[in-house]
Amino acid sequence: MKVDDMHFKLKDSRDAIIRSPREEDVQGTLDYLVKSSGETEFLLRYPEECAKFTPEGERELFESWEKSDCETMLLCEVDGVVVGTSMVTWSNNIKTGHRARVAIGLLKDYWNLGIGTKFFEEMIKIAKSNPRITQMELEFMEGNSRARALYEKMGFRITGVALNAIRLKSGKFLNEYLMIKEF
Ligand SMILES: CC(C)(COP(=O)(O)OP(=O)(O)OC[C@H]1O[C@@H](n2cnc3c(N)ncnc32)[C@H](O)[C@@H]1OP(=O)(O)O)[C@@H](O)C(=O)NCCC(=O)NCCS
């Protein structure tokens, strides 16, 4: 699904755009994936696990997202750089089509500038535009207080915990918390 460009100001007054990815964003998106994966343990991948992402693969994904009626990828651009992405997805299955899943990540230099809030406003709008969807769902890792604060601000509440869902390279296990926002 393609969305209209959404222009807004960061908390530091710089201009930012949230929009659908375009062909020219392929390299920027790949750079974002690798860099963000090395900046925080709170994303699901390590940088070396990004080797499977290729320009051709990204191009195909962009095309399939644009055609899809149940997947929307958004990116945030600041000064020509892809600084973050978010996804909202759901299925067309009868039993589970009321559940939209969301995921989000930003480069570290762009945390706490209001981008996460804007991404969520857009993703909530997209999910609400499908009358079948009655709830949005996400997970966050134990210790990710910034993410939790954002999600609670956007109306999500914790509904469950997956014990030891994450194992870091150090061998440390982390719980993962499930959150839901009902419409
Ligand atoms: C989590 C993340 C998406 C949040 O996006 P963001 O753009 O930084 O969030 P925003 O600036 O819109 O809002 C963050 C809010 O949390 C608050 N906050 C920041 N750090 C906090 C902390 N440690 N504890 C509590 N609240 C905190 C901020 O004050 C802000 O609230 P406000 O708008 O009422 O002032 C982003 O920081 C990020 O990408 N982190 C790394 C990857 C990640 O964790 N992804 C999510 C995986 S589940």
The ligand as an SDF file (V2000), in Angstrom:
LIG
                    3D

 48 50  0  0  0  0  0  0  0  0999 V2000
   11.7890    3.1220   20.3830 C   0  0  0  0  0  0  0  0  0  0  0  0
   11.8020    4.1790   19.2770 C   0  0  0  0  0  0  0  0  0  0  0  0
   11.0960    3.6380   18.0450 C   0  0  0  0  0  0  0  0  0  0  0  0
   11.0240    5.4110   19.8070 C   0  0  0  0  0  0  0  0  0  0  0  0
   10.9680    6.3960   18.7950 O   0  0  0  0  0  0  0  0  0  0  0  0
   11.3250    7.9140   19.1200 P   0  0  0  0  0  0  0  0  0  0  0  0
   11.2060    8.7090   17.8930 O   0  0  0  0  0  0  0  0  0  0  0  0
   12.6180    7.9250   19.8570 O   0  0  0  0  0  0  0  0  0  0  0  0
   10.1130    8.2670   20.0990 O   0  0  0  0  0  0  0  0  0  0  0  0
    9.4460    9.7020   20.3190 P   0  0  0  0  0  0  0  0  0  0  0  0
   10.5080   10.7370   20.3430 O   0  0  0  0  0  0  0  0  0  0  0  0
    8.3210    9.9020   19.3870 O   0  0  0  0  0  0  0  0  0  0  0  0
    8.7970    9.4680   21.7480 O   0  0  0  0  0  0  0  0  0  0  0  0
    9.5070    8.8580   22.7900 C   0  0  0  0  0  0  0  0  0  0  0  0
    8.7860    9.1980   24.1000 C   0  0  0  0  0  0  0  0  0  0  0  0
    9.3560    8.4270   25.1530 O   0  0  0  0  0  0  0  0  0  0  0  0
    9.8980    9.3030   26.1500 C   0  0  0  0  0  0  0  0  0  0  0  0
   11.1090    8.6410   26.6030 N   0  0  0  0  0  0  0  0  0  0  0  0
   12.3190    8.6750   26.0130 C   0  0  0  0  0  0  0  0  0  0  0  0
   13.1790    7.9050   26.7000 N   0  0  0  0  0  0  0  0  0  0  0  0
   12.4930    7.3740   27.7400 C   0  0  0  0  0  0  0  0  0  0  0  0
   12.8220    6.5060   28.7880 C   0  0  0  0  0  0  0  0  0  0  0  0
   14.0480    5.9930   28.9200 N   0  0  0  0  0  0  0  0  0  0  0  0
   11.8480    6.1630   29.6570 N   0  0  0  0  0  0  0  0  0  0  0  0
   10.6000    6.6690   29.5470 C   0  0  0  0  0  0  0  0  0  0  0  0
   10.2220    7.5050   28.5490 N   0  0  0  0  0  0  0  0  0  0  0  0
   11.1630    7.8490   27.6580 C   0  0  0  0  0  0  0  0  0  0  0  0
   10.1400   10.6010   25.4520 C   0  0  0  0  0  0  0  0  0  0  0  0
   10.1180   11.6830   26.3550 O   0  0  0  0  0  0  0  0  0  0  0  0
    8.9660   10.6530   24.4730 C   0  0  0  0  0  0  0  0  0  0  0  0
    7.7630   11.0340   25.1040 O   0  0  0  0  0  0  0  0  0  0  0  0
    7.1010   12.4980   24.7900 P   0  0  0  0  0  0  0  0  0  0  0  0
    6.8650   12.5640   23.3230 O   0  0  0  0  0  0  0  0  0  0  0  0
    5.8350   12.4700   25.5860 O   0  0  0  0  0  0  0  0  0  0  0  0
    8.1040   13.4890   25.2420 O   0  0  0  0  0  0  0  0  0  0  0  0
   13.2480    4.6250   18.9150 C   0  0  0  0  0  0  0  0  0  0  0  0
   13.8430    5.1960   20.0290 O   0  0  0  0  0  0  0  0  0  0  0  0
   14.1190    3.4850   18.3980 C   0  0  0  0  0  0  0  0  0  0  0  0
   14.1390    3.2120   17.2110 O   0  0  0  0  0  0  0  0  0  0  0  0
   14.8450    2.7870   19.2770 N   0  0  0  0  0  0  0  0  0  0  0  0
   15.7490    1.6960   18.8730 C   0  0  0  0  0  0  0  0  0  0  0  0
   15.0460    0.5560   18.1750 C   0  0  0  0  0  0  0  0  0  0  0  0
   13.8570    0.0630   18.9630 C   0  0  0  0  0  0  0  0  0  0  0  0
   13.8910   -0.0350   20.1830 O   0  0  0  0  0  0  0  0  0  0  0  0
   12.7780   -0.2440   18.2310 N   0  0  0  0  0  0  0  0  0  0  0  0
   11.5850   -0.7580   18.8290 C   0  0  0  0  0  0  0  0  0  0  0  0
   11.6770   -2.2210   18.9650 C   0  0  0  0  0  0  0  0  0  0  0  0
   10.2640   -2.8500   19.8520 S   0  0  0  0  0  0  0  0  0  0  0  0
  1  2  1  0
  2  3  1  0
  2  4  1  0
  2 36  1  0
  4  5  1  0
  5  6  1  0
  6  7  2  0
  6  8  1  0
  6  9  1  0
  9 10  1  0
 10 11  2  0
 10 12  1  0
 10 13  1  0
 13 14  1  0
 14 15  1  0
 15 16  1  0
 15 30  1  0
 16 17  1  0
 17 18  1  0
 17 28  1  0
 18 19  1  0
 18 27  1  0
 19 20  2  0
 20 21  1  0
 21 22  1  0
 21 27  2  0
 22 23  1  0
 22 24  2  0
 24 25  1  0
 25 26  2  0
 26 27  1  0
 28 29  1  0
 28 30  1  0
 30 31  1  0
 31 32  1  0
 32 33  2  0
 32 34  1  0
 32 35  1  0
 36 37  1  0
 36 38  1  0
 38 39  2  0
 38 40  1  0
 40 41  1  0
 41 42  1  0
 42 43  1  0
 43 44  2  0
 43 45  1  0
 45 46  1  0
 46 47  1  0
 47 48  1  0
M  END
$$$$
